[in-house]
Amino acid sequence: MSTLNGEIALVTGAGRAAGMGRAIALRLAMLGADVIVTDIARNAPDLDTKEVGLGMSPEELEETAEQVRRLGRRSVAIPIDVTNAASVADGLAAARSLLGEVTVLVNNAGTVVGVGSFEDITDAQWELSFRVNVMGAVAMSRAVLPGMRAAGKGVIINIASTLGIAALPEYGAYVASKHAVVGLTRLFSQELAPYGIRTNAVAPGFIDTDMGKAEMVKIASAKGISVEEARKAIIDEIPLHRLGGSADVANTVAWLAGPEATYVNGAIIPVHGGLISGFA
């Protein structure tokens, strides 16, 4: 199927080989979209990438773009720090000059910082979580809006989290920031719909990515158990009895971006195997 022919997608946080961003970029390309892939560089001047746990080399990000091109679609790799206004402006200008105006934006860039009781999470960690997870989505959405308004159409898809519709002790900064992403999605769906722009969110649960594995290590350490024991305990709580894969998220994003979902606006779609089905 080529349901996204003519669309130009931009996916943030797309540099990690085993990450959701790369899987999303490739799925959109399979459906016909040209794709701009972005991620934060390891030497980003305005963010402590070691604290955030992110940061890609140019080669890693370019590999995502190259995989898109192997699918027969155009693609460019542009380092963007979503917390830095100049980086966002410069990156979007470069993207427009190379591929054109963005018609599908996937705000995938995110981080988990400050795990611990909410009173032990530092002010800097709270701020960093919101800078990346919330204000990054705000900045990127603002940047693409002029082109979408001029075209009279557009799609914004925010990657929220199961912890944006529920809560988990010791993840206060992440929980609060992802709840904010859900609220932002609902706000955008109201304010931007008159311009022909749809906004929805995907709320993944435990996804078997590098970031997911890192969180299992933290959980195992906190509980004094092995990583394998932590993994089994998590899977036992999921009604489908498996972790999600990047493809599960990418397929949902692709559906929201395409013509089958043209009347879907303001939805928060959980992709968590039924983990918290009482919430969403």
Rosetta blueprint (number, residue, H / E / L):
1 M L
2 S L
3 T L
4 L L
5 N L
6 G L
7 E L
8 I E
9 A E
10 L E
11 V E
12 T L
13 G L
14 A L
15 G L
16 R L
17 A L
18 A L
19 G L
20 M H
21 G H
22 R H
23 A H
24 I H
25 A H
26 L H
27 R H
28 L H
29 A H
30 M H
31 L L
32 G L
33 A L
34 D E
35 V E
36 I E
37 V E
38 T E
39 D E
40 I L
41 A E
42 R L
43 N L
44 A L
45 P L
46 D L
47 L L
48 D L
49 T H
50 K H
51 E H
52 V H
53 G L
54 L L
55 G L
56 M E
57 S L
58 P H
59 E H
60 E H
61 L H
62 E H
63 E H
64 T H
65 A H
66 E H
67 Q H
68 V H
69 R H
70 R H
71 L L
72 G L
73 R L
74 R L
75 S E
76 V E
77 A E
78 I E
79 P E
80 I L
81 D L
82 V L
83 T L
84 N L
85 A H
86 A H
87 S H
88 V H
89 A H
90 D H
91 G H
92 L H
93 A H
94 A H
95 A H
96 R H
97 S H
98 L H
99 L L
100 G L
101 E L
102 V L
103 T L
104 V E
105 L E
106 V E
107 N E
108 N L
109 A L
110 G L
111 T L
112 V L
113 V L
114 G L
115 V L
116 G E
117 S L
118 F L
119 E L
120 D L
121 I L
122 T L
123 D H
124 A H
125 Q H
126 W H
127 E H
128 L H
129 S H
130 F H
131 R H
132 V H
133 N H
134 V H
135 M H
136 G H
137 A H
138 V H
139 A H
140 M H
141 S H
142 R H
143 A H
144 V H
145 L H
146 P H
147 G H
148 M H
149 R H
150 A H
151 A H
152 G L
153 K L
154 G E
155 V E
156 I E
157 I E
158 N E
159 I E
160 A L
161 S L
162 T H
163 L H
164 G H
165 I L
166 A L
167 A L
168 L L
169 P L
170 E L
171 Y E
172 G H
173 A H
174 Y H
175 V H
176 A H
177 S H
178 K H
179 H H
180 A H
181 V H
182 V H
183 G H
184 L H
185 T H
186 R H
187 L H
188 F H
189 S H
190 Q H
191 E H
192 L L
193 A H
194 P H
195 Y H
196 G L
197 I E
198 R E
199 T E
200 N E
201 A E
202 V E
203 A E
204 P E
205 G L
206 F L
207 I E
208 D L
209 T L
210 D H
211 M H
212 G H
213 K H
214 A H
215 E H
216 M H
217 V H
218 K H
219 I H
220 A H
221 S H
222 A H
223 K H
224 G L
225 I L
226 S L
227 V H
228 E H
229 E H
230 A H
231 R H
232 K H
233 A H
234 I H
235 I H
236 D H
237 E H
238 I L
239 P L
240 L L
241 H L
242 R L
243 L L
244 G E
245 G L
246 S H
247 A H
248 D H
249 V H
250 A H
251 N H
252 T H
253 V H
254 A H
255 W H
256 L H
257 A H
258 G L
259 P H
260 E H
261 A H
262 T L
263 Y L
264 V L
265 N L
266 G L
267 A L
268 I E
269 I E
270 P E
271 V E
272 H L
273 G L
274 G L
275 L L
276 I L
277 S L
278 G L
279 F L
280 A L
